[in-house]
Amino acid sequence: MTLLTTNQDLDPVALRQAFGVFPTGVVALAAEVDGVPVGLAASSFTSVSLDPPLVSVSVARTSKTWPDLRRARHFGVTVLADHHGAVCRQLSGPVDGRFAGVDVSTSDDGAVTLDEGLVRFDCSLYREVEAGDHIIVLLQVHGVDAGAEGDAGHPLVFHRSGFGRLERSA
């Protein structure tokens, strides 16, 4: 295996394929802004800290949704289930149809979560960190609804530019 030694040698297509080897979960990040649900899908969700409780998502700097969404006081972060592939594509599509036919709940603080999510978090903006062509959005967690333990289901997984599901090993 030959390692690349400089940024000049990095082919963006090959790098994207290499990044895609690592499977990630998928979340919906949403809030009510000016009385309307605004949201996006992100495959870069991760837990960051227990004290204070923080999670993160990465948002493309070119996102047309993030500038509106970031105006919200609170955000809902919903961990999508393996049956949410179509919903995830919908949340990545045209802004006007992102929530059409999707059952959501809105908190008193404006956090929007999908009713059938595996886990739902109520968060506020903690900090934004510029990171190349993305912004790392750190969110402070104020509440969590993990649902009933028996209802856990399987998370939606993004791997090699497609959706899949986790299978438990024996």
N, C-alpha and C positions, 0 to 999 in steps of 0.2 A: 504494500500500500504506500503510495506516494502522498506525502502531506504537502499542502500548499503553504508557502512561506510568507506571501505578502497579499495585501488586499487586492492588488492588481491582478492576481491570479484567480480570484474568486469569481466564478460564474454564478450569477444570481439564480439561475434555474437549478443548477446543481446544489447550491446552498439551500434553496427552498426544499428540494427533495431530501436533502440530508436532515434538515430541521423536521420534516414530516415523518421521519422514522420514529421519533419519540411521540407516543400517543398522549393526547391531552383530553381532559374533560371539556365540556362545553357549557357555558352559562348564558343566560339572558340578563342583561343589565338594563333596567328600565325605571322610569319615574314619570310622574305626572308633571308636565310643564305647561303652564298657561291653560290648565284644564284638560289637556290631551295627553294620553300615554305616548311616551317617546322611549325608544329602546333600540338595542342592538344585540347581536350575538357575539360572543368572544370565546376563543379556544385557548386563552392564555391565563385562565384563572388559577390562582394559587393562594394557599394560606401563607401568611407572612409572620404573624406574631400573636402570642396569647396575651401579652401585657405591654402595650394596649392591644386589644383584639383587632388585628388588621388582616385584610385580604387584598389581593391586587388583580388587576386585569390590564392588558396592554391594548391600546387603541391606536389605530393608524392616524398619523398626523393629518392625513387627507380626509379623515372622517367628516362627513357633513352633519352627522348626528351628534357627535360629542360636544360641539360648541353649544347646542341647545340643551342637551342632557345635563351638562355640567352646571347649569343654572339651578338645578333642583336642590332642595334642602336635604332630601333623603333619596336613596336609591334602593331598589330591590335587586338582589342578585339571586337568580334561581338556577340551581344545578339541574340541567335538563336530563330527562330519562331517555333510555334507548329508543323509545317510540316517538321522540320529538324531532327526528331528522327533518321532516317537512316544516315543522314550526321553526327550526333553526334557519332553514333556507328562507322562510318567509321573513324572519327578523333581519335577514341580510339583504332583503329585496327592497322594492319601492317603499318609501317612507309611509305613504298613505295607507298601505295595506298590511303593515307589519303586525297589527293586532286583530285583524279581521278573523272572526270565528275562534279566537283564542280566549279561553276563560282565565281572567286575571282578577286579582284583588289589589286594592289600593289602600295603603295605610293612611291614618290621619295626617301623617307627615309627607305624604305623596310618594312613598315607595311603592312601585308596581311589581308584583310577583305573579308568576304563572301558577294557577291553582294546582296543577298536576306535577309540579316540580318535586324532585327528590329531597332537596333542602332549599329553604328560602331564608335569605338574610336581609335585614334592614340595616342600611349603612349610610354614612355620610362621607363626603370628600375629606380626606385627611391631608393628602399631598399629591401633586403631580410631578413627575420626574421626566425630563426630556431624555429620550433614548433613541438616537438615530432617527429612523423614519416612523417611530412610534412614541407614544407617551405612556409611561407606566403610571397607572392611576391607583394610588393607595387609598383604600376605603376603610374607615373605622366601623366595626360591627357593633350595632346597638341591640340587635335582637336576632334570634335564630329560631326557625321552626323546622325541625328535622323529621316531622311526621311521626307516625307510629312505626316502631321498629319492624313489625311484620310487613309493612308496606314498602320497604326499602327499594325494591326493584334494582335495576341496573342503570348506570349512568350512560349517557350518550358519549361516545368516544370519537375524536377526530384523529385519524391516522392515515398517512400517505394520501392526503387530499380527499378523503372520503370518511363517511360515518360508519361506525361499527358499535360493538358492545363488548363488555368484558365477560369473560367466562371464568368462573372460579376453578382453580385447579384442585385436584383431589388431595 
